[in-house]
């Protein structure tokens, strides 16, 4: 065995190489993306407008609903539920940033790298390609968390939303497990998008509003179950997007399980956390398989770096 | 003028090919419909959830919101269709340098590229409205004598949208790859302030003032007046008759056209000066 081969098979060397790869790929998203200050306007403040629109929709419904009422208790009840819905919208609107990041900066990223000519450099580099995806995911999580946090804080201040967090540890656990599952899904899609080519690019565009709808970003998703029929099918399909259960669990944790009469939650927080953990593991394993399949195809067909296909 | 027309035609054809040639026509049509219909369904479920919790129904408010949201498809598509041209040619296809130095009007080229998105949006709007009337009890009562007024306001509304899109295009000459931030955010301004989903009276006074200063508010209002004249929602623009609103739209489309030329030329000049015309900002 040559010295170079022995070195490459040394566990410590491989670990160090892959950790450096993770860091190297995360770096431009953590540092580089924040060097461009215009993100504060485009990615923290502008999303607030979309949230504001939905907040005002609920407030318009509320104003019309209480216009003809005289019973103060009934008026207060409607105001309280509207406040809960507004709080749901602000939280959902904040989580939209993560879904968009998964779609456009994870799932589409390898395809984008191919188009601009970086992919062949990645494929030639000696690190594990999962380290590359891991770096993209970690960088994306950090970059988006900064933006999402800015949006959340602005949302709380602007709309006067009050969250009561009784169990912060569970909330943090749900948040991070949701992120791991979401970005695991993004890592899996990254390889698949590369295989599907331009159609996948359009798939990303298609996975915005339909997922906002089926995952209940702007309303408690269990509302779909109340409609029944086709909506129930949409709700079940939407549950496979980790954001759905994550958002539902986070809403329960910040609004209380009795909010909306307790009738608009999908499952209990514990069950949702367990399911999210399963999703996280499954998506990461599937990402590894999708990447291996992609590498096999790349070697067999030799057209991995052909652009505009 | 013939050069402008030729540029427009060629750019429109190019835009159509770029938008649609990746798949079969039926799949393209499906993609074009699913996105806006899902957007409408978000609102439907918001209404349903509010109704379930509070036990009150308000079909007038629902129709108001649904019609506004349907026509908002034009806003998102037309604006995205215009301002994304510069960033996609610059960052994605990296062809901007070749198109830019060709002897055409780049302004007209962008408008042409947006044309295919407007056509697809028109299709999606019709599907969304028909779906709403057929399955969601949305109330539309469109009289034949209102067709000329509708077409005139529609043309002016699109003109304003194109002008705003070009303004953003001029700005995007100088910014990094923010297509999606812009695509989500700028239409969001109109979504909030133009009475698309709710009457302006829901907004605070300063918000209502902003809404009244944006021409699209009047476009949405006149469109809704023509399609749903029996709505009981007070849109807070009752003081204006249809002719006045049309006149306001005409004046504002002229103003915005001038503004778009100014901002576009300024952005272009500054980008050339800073050497940013063909920059790439991938991260």
Interface residues (C-beta under 8 A of the other chain):
Chain A: X28 X29 X32 X33 X36 X38 X39 X42 X43 X45 X46 X47 X48 X49 X50 X52 X53 X54 X56 X57 X58 X59 X60 X61 X63 X64 X65 X77 X78 X81 X82 X85 X100 X104 X112 X115 X116 X197 X198 X199 X201 X202 X205 X206 X208 X209 X210 X212 X213 X214 X216 X217 X218 X219 X220 X223 X224 X226 X227 X231 X260 X261 X263 X264
Chain B: X22 X23 X31 X34 X35 X36 X38 X39 X41 X42 X43 X45 X46 X47 X48 X49 X50 X52 X53 X54 X56 X58 X61 X65 X92 X94 X175 X176 X178 X180 X181 X182 X184 X185 X186 X188 X189 X191 X192 X196 X197 X198 X199 X202 X203 X280 X281 X282 X283
